[in-house]
Each structure stands twice: as structure tokens, then as C-alpha cells.
């Protein structure tokens, strides 16, 4: 049996999934109030036991590593690191911006995905992707005053998909543009059918929302 798991606790929600190529065994999503550290392990344990799946049957883990709030990022990355150390599962890390884009990505759609997370301090984590999950921009840390200039530097004359809890900061600059849909958060079960897009080479390191580089405008940060 070859089974995969996906986890995202990074931005105020807890979502996790257990699946193989054909079956979703666990599809969990909830808005949390800072209790993901207490909730995550029991949810995974119950999902595994209910379907008679042994932890060592998990071959791959998709882990969303941030940017995000300290508690959520720490909970998810610590759990995944420990689980992989015990079971030997391979970790496939995503940034929160990549996870948002992956939730929408569909090469049959056409258009552009704009991902934005509120980084506090009047700044925004931002990255644009095509609908087939190709980066249009590097991940950027922008001051709110730089949003207009950044959007002008990319081609947004096509249908747009907005993703992330920072999308409201983009909307005033997108009047007249065709916004197809908007999502605020990820759902882990959506990652499975799109796993081919996920690289296994990215290091599994936590990226916190209030990172030290948040003080520096227009700085490319490492994901």
C-alpha cells in the first residue's frame, strides 16, 4: 500500500488529507482558534486507524511550510518532520503562496493566479502564477504602496483568480479586470491530483509570517 498525506496549518486554518491515487481516506478542513497543535495529531491518528492504515504506509507528505503565523507553521512543520523521521516518508515542501496557487491550478482554465498574504506592518507577501502552476513572479514582500507598480509590471489582461487572506489589498487595484473566483485558504485534499507539480527538492524549513525581512520593502524572500 502506498499512501500520501498533506498538511497545512499555516494561516489560521487546519487542513489535512490522506489519500492514494484513487481514494481520499481523510479530507479535513476547519478554521481554528490557535488550537491546531492539540488537534492535528489526533485527527491524523483517527484517520489512519479508521481506514486501517499504518503510519509506515505513508510514503509521501506534502507540507505547507509558510509564510504563516508562528503557532500554525511550527505545528505543521514539526509534526511532519517528526512523522517523517519515524516512518521514513519523503517530505515535499510548499510555500503558502504555492499551496494557494496549487489549490486553483488547472491548465484547462486559462488565466492568472494572484496569491497574497497579509504580512502585517503594512506589507504583503505576493506571488503570481499561471494556471498551470508556473511562476510569473518571484515570491515578493511588498509594501502596500508598491502593489500598483508590481501589478503593472505583469500582464493581467486575462481572467484572474485571487487567493489568500491578503487578496483584499489587491482588489482596489484590479477594478475593471475579470476576476473569476477567489479563495481565502487551501484545502489539503486538492493537492493530491496535482502532486506532479510539486518538487521534492525544496528544503522543509518553516517560514513565519512576521519574518525578519518583513521590515524591508520589495525584498525577495527565500521559500
Beta strands, then each sheet from edge to edge (+ up, - down):
strand 1: 3-8
strand 2: 13-19
strand 3: 24-31
strand 4: 58-64
strand 5: 66-68
strand 6: 90-94
strand 7: 112-120
strand 8: 123-130
strand 9: 140-143
strand 10: 160-163
strand 11: 179-183
strand 12: 207-208
strand 13: 219-220
sheet 1: 3+ 2- 1+ 4+ 6+
sheet 2: 5+ 12+
sheet 3: 11+ 10+ 7+ 8- 9+ 13-
end
